[in-house]
Amino acid sequence: MKTNTSSSSTSRKGIHIEDALSILSDRAKGGGDNISSGSNSIPDELKAMGQQLDITGQMDFAKINCSCSLKGETRESATEAPDNNLEDDRHKAMKEARIKRTAEIQGKIDSMTISEALGTIFQAQQERVATYKTFEKGLTTILKSGNMTNYPVLCAKITASFSVLSDTINAVKSSMINHRKRNDIGQIITQLQRHESEKLNLTAAWHLERLRLNNSTSVVSSEKLDDKTVRLLRQGVASLEGEISRSAELINDTIDELRCIMAEEMG
């Protein structure tokens, strides 16, 4: 395990949630982490949501790939592929539902005043903060239990929540640019979404490093790391915490700009 390389890489750029899941899944299959034999299944409706939340409104409808072996199943039954036609129909239905939801949101946003539309962004940001708290609470539970196979399920649920919030904010941006010709506001919203995307990637990297650190110091872990590697992991965790804090500051600064615009509109 080349921990020093991965720590420096994730500290600089963060990591997409789907990449973090891929690493965890590969380590689970190789027996490198403390994985419970009874892995949790992921609901079908969440499989279609994908793991990478694209803040600009384009979400990949990719499956979550966590092919950990299940207790009491043969290799063939555990890896048996689902019916392709059924999966395609399910993914198509999810896409159509999202398109319909987006159109409904857009219609409501277009009927609002600029102040009301900006107020929708502030509400969505509050819900984003609450979603991050749920994300952190879920990770804490996983770290205590040592069952990392729960992490893909947690990510899928969190991604679904972020998807709705992102669609709402993107509807406000679209309304500002296309319906109201306020490109100035649209540009600020674009900055907000970019900062949020960076924060999410950094959070995924932070989670991954904490999971690795937790496993390396676990009494029952099959993978014991030397003191230097553990120290590098701790440094990586601390570095990512700092980057997340800086990202949050950029988000708050952008929100303040939007609040100033809202005050001008109301004045």
C-alpha positions in Angstrom: 0.0 0.0 0.0 1.6 3.3 -1.2 0.1 5.5 1.5 2.5 8.4 1.1 1.6 8.8 -2.5 -2.2 8.5 -2.1 -2.1 10.9 0.9 -0.3 13.6 -1.0 -2.5 13.2 -4.1 -5.8 13.3 -2.3 -4.6 16.3 -0.2 -3.9 18.3 -3.4 -7.0 17.5 -5.5 -9.5 15.6 -3.4 -11.2 12.5 -4.8 -14.5 11.8 -6.5 -16.8 9.6 -4.3 -16.9 7.0 -7.1 -13.1 6.7 -7.0 -13.1 6.3 -3.2 -15.7 3.6 -3.5 -13.6 1.8 -6.1 -10.6 1.8 -3.8 -12.6 0.5 -0.9 -14.3 -2.2 -3.0 -10.9 -3.4 -4.4 -9.4 -3.5 -0.9 -12.4 -5.4 0.3 -12.1 -8.0 -2.4 -8.4 -8.4 -1.6 -9.0 -8.9 2.1 -7.0 -5.8 2.9 -9.5 -4.2 5.2 -11.7 -5.3 8.1 -14.8 -6.1 6.1 -17.8 -7.7 7.7 -19.0 -10.9 6.0 -22.6 -9.6 5.8 -22.3 -6.7 3.4 -25.4 -4.5 3.0 -27.1 -4.4 -0.4 -27.7 -1.1 -2.1 -31.3 -0.2 -3.1 -31.9 -0.4 -6.8 -33.3 3.2 -6.9 -30.0 4.4 -5.4 -27.9 2.4 -7.8 -29.3 4.5 -10.7 -28.3 7.8 -9.0 -24.6 7.2 -9.4 -21.8 8.1 -7.0 -20.3 11.2 -8.5 -22.4 14.3 -7.8 -21.9 16.7 -10.6 -22.7 20.1 -9.2 -23.3 21.6 -12.6 -26.4 19.5 -13.0 -25.1 16.6 -15.0 -25.2 13.4 -13.0 -23.8 10.0 -14.2 -26.4 7.3 -13.8 -23.7 4.7 -12.9 -24.1 1.7 -10.8 -22.4 1.4 -7.4 -19.8 -1.4 -7.7 -19.1 -3.0 -4.4 -18.8 -6.7 -5.2 -17.8 -7.9 -1.8 -18.6 -11.6 -1.2 -21.8 -12.4 0.7 -21.9 -15.0 3.4 -23.5 -18.3 2.3 -23.4 -17.5 -1.4 -21.3 -19.2 -4.1 -19.0 -17.1 -6.2 -21.3 -17.6 -9.2 -24.4 -16.4 -7.4 -22.7 -13.5 -5.8 -21.4 -12.1 -9.1 -24.4 -13.0 -11.3 -25.2 -10.0 -13.5 -28.8 -8.6 -13.3 -31.0 -8.7 -16.4 -29.7 -6.0 -18.7 -33.0 -5.0 -20.1 -34.5 -4.6 -16.6 -31.6 -2.5 -15.5 -31.8 -0.3 -18.6 -35.5 0.2 -18.1 -34.9 1.2 -14.5 -32.2 3.6 -15.3 -34.4 5.1 -18.1 -37.2 5.6 -15.7 -34.9 7.3 -13.2 -33.7 9.7 -15.9 -37.2 10.5 -17.1 -38.3 11.2 -13.5 -35.4 13.5 -13.0 -36.1 15.4 -16.2 -39.7 15.8 -15.1 -38.6 17.0 -11.6 -36.2 19.5 -13.1 -38.8 20.9 -15.4 -41.2 21.3 -12.4 -38.5 23.0 -10.3 -37.6 25.3 -13.2 -41.2 26.4 -13.7 -41.6 27.3 -10.0 -38.3 29.2 -9.9 -39.2 31.2 -13.1 -42.4 32.4 -11.4 -40.5 33.8 -8.4 -39.0 37.3 -7.9 -35.2 37.5 -7.9 -35.3 37.8 -4.1 -37.5 34.8 -3.7 -35.3 32.8 -6.1 -32.1 33.8 -4.1 -33.9 32.8 -0.9 -34.4 29.3 -2.5 -30.6 29.1 -2.8 -30.1 30.0 0.9 -32.5 27.4 2.0 -30.8 24.8 -0.2 -27.5 25.7 1.3 -28.9 25.1 4.8 -30.1 21.7 3.7 -26.6 21.0 2.3 -25.1 21.7 5.7 -27.6 19.3 7.3 -26.7 16.7 4.6 -23.0 17.0 5.4 -23.8 16.4 9.1 -25.7 13.3 8.2 -22.7 12.2 6.1 -20.3 12.7 8.9 -22.6 11.0 11.4 -22.8 8.0 9.1 -19.1 7.8 8.7 -18.6 8.0 12.5 -20.9 5.0 12.9 -19.0 3.1 10.2 -15.6 3.8 11.9 -16.9 2.6 15.2 -18.4 -0.6 13.7 -15.5 -1.3 11.4 -17.9 -2.4 8.6 -16.8 -0.4 5.6 -19.3 -2.1 3.3 -21.9 0.3 4.7 -20.0 3.2 3.1 -21.3 2.8 -0.5 -24.9 2.7 0.8 -24.2 5.9 2.8 -22.7 7.6 -0.2 -25.7 6.6 -2.4 -28.2 8.2 0.1 -26.1 11.3 0.5 -25.7 11.6 -3.3 -29.4 11.4 -3.8 -30.0 14.3 -1.4 -27.3 16.4 -3.0 -28.7 15.8 -6.4 -32.1 17.3 -5.5 -30.4 20.4 -3.9 -28.1 20.8 -6.9 -31.0 20.6 -9.4 -32.8 23.3 -7.4 -29.8 25.7 -7.4 -29.1 25.0 -11.1 -32.7 25.9 -11.8 -32.1 29.3 -10.1 -28.9 29.8 -12.2 -30.8 28.9 -15.4 -33.6 31.3 -14.5 -31.2 34.2 -13.8 -29.3 33.7 -17.1 -32.0 32.7 -19.5 -35.2 34.1 -18.1 -34.0 37.3 -16.4 -30.8 38.0 -18.3 -28.9 38.4 -15.0 -25.6 36.9 -16.1 -23.9 38.6 -13.1 -25.9 36.5 -10.7 -25.6 33.4 -12.8 -21.8 33.7 -12.7 -21.8 33.9 -8.9 -24.1 30.8 -8.6 -21.6 29.0 -11.0 -18.8 29.8 -8.5 -20.9 28.5 -5.6 -21.5 25.3 -7.4 -17.9 24.9 -8.3 -16.8 25.5 -4.6 -19.4 22.9 -3.5 -18.1 20.4 -6.0 -14.6 20.9 -4.7 -15.8 20.5 -1.1 -17.6 17.3 -1.8 -14.5 15.8 -3.5 -12.3 16.8 -0.6 -14.8 15.3 1.8 -14.7 12.0 0.0 -10.9 12.1 0.2 -11.0 13.0 3.9 -13.4 10.1 4.5 -11.1 7.7 2.7 -8.0 8.7 4.6 -9.9 8.3 7.9 -11.2 4.9 6.9 -7.6 3.8 6.1 -6.3 5.3 9.3 -9.0 3.6 11.4 -8.2 0.3 9.7 -4.5 0.6 10.2 -4.9 1.2 14.0 -7.6 -1.4 14.5 -6.9 -4.2 16.9 -8.6 -6.8 14.6 -7.2 -5.4 11.3 -5.3 -7.8 9.1 -3.2 -5.0 7.7 -0.7 -3.4 10.2 1.2 -0.4 9.0 4.5 1.0 10.3 4.6 4.1 12.5 5.8 6.3 9.6 2.8 5.3 7.4 0.4 5.9 10.2 1.9 9.3 10.8 1.6 10.2 7.1 -2.1 9.1 7.2 -2.7 11.4 10.2 -1.0 14.2 8.4 -3.2 13.6 5.3 -6.3 13.7 7.4 -5.2 17.0 9.0 -4.3 18.5 5.7 -7.7 17.6 4.1 -9.5 19.1 7.2 -7.7 22.4 6.5 -8.6 22.3 2.8 -12.2 21.6 3.6 -12.3 24.6 6.0 -10.8 26.8 3.3 -13.4 25.5 0.8 -16.2 26.3 3.3 -14.9 29.9 3.6 -15.0 30.3 -0.2 -18.6 29.0 -0.1 -19.6 31.5 2.6 -18.0 34.4 0.8 -20.0 33.5 -2.3 -23.2 33.3 -0.3 -22.5 36.7 1.2 -22.3 38.1 -2.4 -25.7 36.7 -3.1 -27.1 38.1 0.1 -25.8 41.6 -0.9 -27.6 41.3 -4.2 -30.8 40.1 -2.5 -30.6 43.1 -0.2 -30.3 45.5 -3.2 -33.2 43.8 -4.9 -35.4 44.2 -1.8 -34.3 47.8 -1.2 
